[in-house]
């Protein structure tokens, strides 16, 4: 039995006629199409379901209507219920490097506006993030934008964050040229503690060095920026860092600014398709926060 035929019969019975049903159904359909499909339903059941003029359900029609009405009459209600719950659940994906110190503040603002909001946050790589968005396992993602994304993945830039080099707090190094002065034949000999080479931060550092005709191979690769700073503080070498606006350096280290030839880390939001309402609100709050940070640092995006 065709469920769509049953739905059409439900509306015809509810509004007592095909003409009235066509006027009041929640989607557009022509009267001849309704008549034809009702006839197919009657042919399948081998009974008449209603009389046309004046309209009246037959006993078989009344029996069928009583059976299907509880389901079709609640479709609008269950749709609103499901959509309401969905608009109070935000599924986020993020790469570890993109989860800046300011992101929890944005989530707090959104939760203040929607107290019943639930968050699901998954930490993924940029490649995994794209897959999660395509499969609709995440509504939006906070990610690094220093690469091209697959068709269908849309990006919204939030902020450019400068990269830096951290040195021990008591180090005599104060400028990047002091580090360069330690080079021999274009190679900086001071130990470098970096993220793995596949990470965007490490790649951007190396791109900036290449632009300066410098080589600086990592002596240690560590997966977390915070852990890098701890090793720097203990004297294991200099470390790559991200100069997040408004966030002080870790204890025991100082940040050395890098020349503008070093590309910044671009942080943004990714989504596939039109964001649902709560996701769009998070995007708006994130853009507002990014604008405030840019004003504080005096740098545009």
C-alpha positions, 0 to 999 in steps of 0.5 A, spaced: 500 500 500 502 506 497 503 511 503 502 517 499 496 515 497 494 514 504 496 521 506 492 524 500 486 520 502 487 522 510 486 530 507 480 528 503 477 525 508 479 530 513 477 536 509 471 533 506 472 533 499 478 533 494 477 540 492 478 543 499 483 538 500 487 541 495 486 548 497 488 546 505 494 541 504 501 543 506 504 542 499 502 543 492 498 538 488 493 538 482 486 536 483 487 531 477 493 528 481 489 527 487 483 524 484 487 519 480 491 516 486 485 516 490 482 511 485 489 507 485 488 506 492 480 504 491 482 499 486 488 496 490 483 495 496 477 493 491 472 498 495 469 505 495 472 509 500 467 515 499 462 518 495 463 524 491 457 528 492 455 529 497 461 527 500 461 522 505 465 516 507 463 509 506 464 504 512 470 502 509 473 509 508 471 510 515 475 504 518 481 506 514 480 514 516 480 511 523 486 507 522 491 512 519 488 519 522 492 518 529 499 518 525 498 523 519 494 528 524 501 528 529 506 529 523 506 537 524 507 536 531 512 531 531 516 535 526 516 541 530 518 537 536 524 534 532 526 541 529 525 544 536 530 539 539 535 539 533 535 547 534 537 546 541 543 541 540 549 543 536 554 538 534 561 542 533 568 539 530 574 542 531 582 541 530 586 542 536 590 547 533 584 551 532 581 551 539 583 558 541 582 560 548 577 565 546 572 559 544 569 557 550 567 564 551 563 564 545 560 558 547 558 561 554 554 567 550 550 562 546 548 558 552 546 564 555 542 566 550 539 558 549 539 555 556 537 549 554 542 548 548 546 542 548 553 541 545 557 535 542 564 537 541 569 532 537 576 534 536 578 532 529 583 533 524 582 538 518 581 532 513 576 528 518 572 535 519 571 535 512 568 528 512 564 529 518 561 535 515 559 532 509 556 526 512 552 531 517 555 528 523 557 535 525 553 542 524 559 546 523 567 546 525 572 551 527 578 549 523 585 552 520 584 555 513 591 555 511 589 550 505 583 548 500 577 544 502 573 540 498 567 542 494 561 543 498 565 545 504 564 553 505 569 557 510 568 563 513 574 566 516 574 569 523 581 571 524 589 571 523 593 569 528 601 571 528 606 565 529 612 566 534 618 563 537 618 562 544 625 562 548 626 561 555 624 567 560 632 568 561 634 567 554 638 573 551 634 573 545 629 579 544 628 579 536 628 574 531 634 577 528 638 575 534 636 567 532 638 568 525 645 571 528 646 564 530 645 561 523 651 558 520 651 557 512 643 559 512 642 553 518 639 555 525 643 551 529 639 552 536 634 546 537 627 547 535 621 544 538 616 543 533 609 540 532 609 534 527 611 536 520 604 535 517 601 540 522 599 547 519 603 551 524 609 547 523 608 548 515 607 555 516 613 556 520 618 552 515 614 556 509 617 563 513 624 560 514 624 558 506 622 565 504 628 568 509 633 563 505 633 559 512 633 552 514 631 550 521 630 543 522 626 540 528 630 537 534 623 535 537 616 534 535 611 534 540 603 534 538 601 539 543 603 547 543 602 547 551 607 541 552 612 545 547 612 551 551 614 546 557 620 543 554 622 550 552 622 553 559 626 546 561 631 549 556 631 543 551 631 549 545 626 554 542 619 552 540 614 554 535 608 558 538 601 561 536 601 568 539 593 568 541 591 575 542 589 577 549 593 570 552 599 571 555 605 567 554 606 560 558 610 560 565 617 560 564 618 562 556 617 569 552 615 570 545 619 572 540 615 576 534 616 573 527 617 578 521 611 579 516 614 574 511 611 568 516 604 567 514 599 567 520 595 562 522 588 563 519 582 560 523 575 560 521 568 556 521 567 551 516 560 548 514 556 544 509 550 547 506 545 552 510 547 552 517 541 551 522 539 557 526 543 555 532 549 554 528 548 561 524 548 564 531 554 561 533 557 564 527 555 571 528 558 571 535 564 568 533 565 573 528 563 579 533 568 576 538 574 575 532 572 583 530 573 585 538 580 581 538 582 584 531 581 591 534 585 590 540 591 587 536 590 593 531 590 588 526 585 586 520 583 579 518 
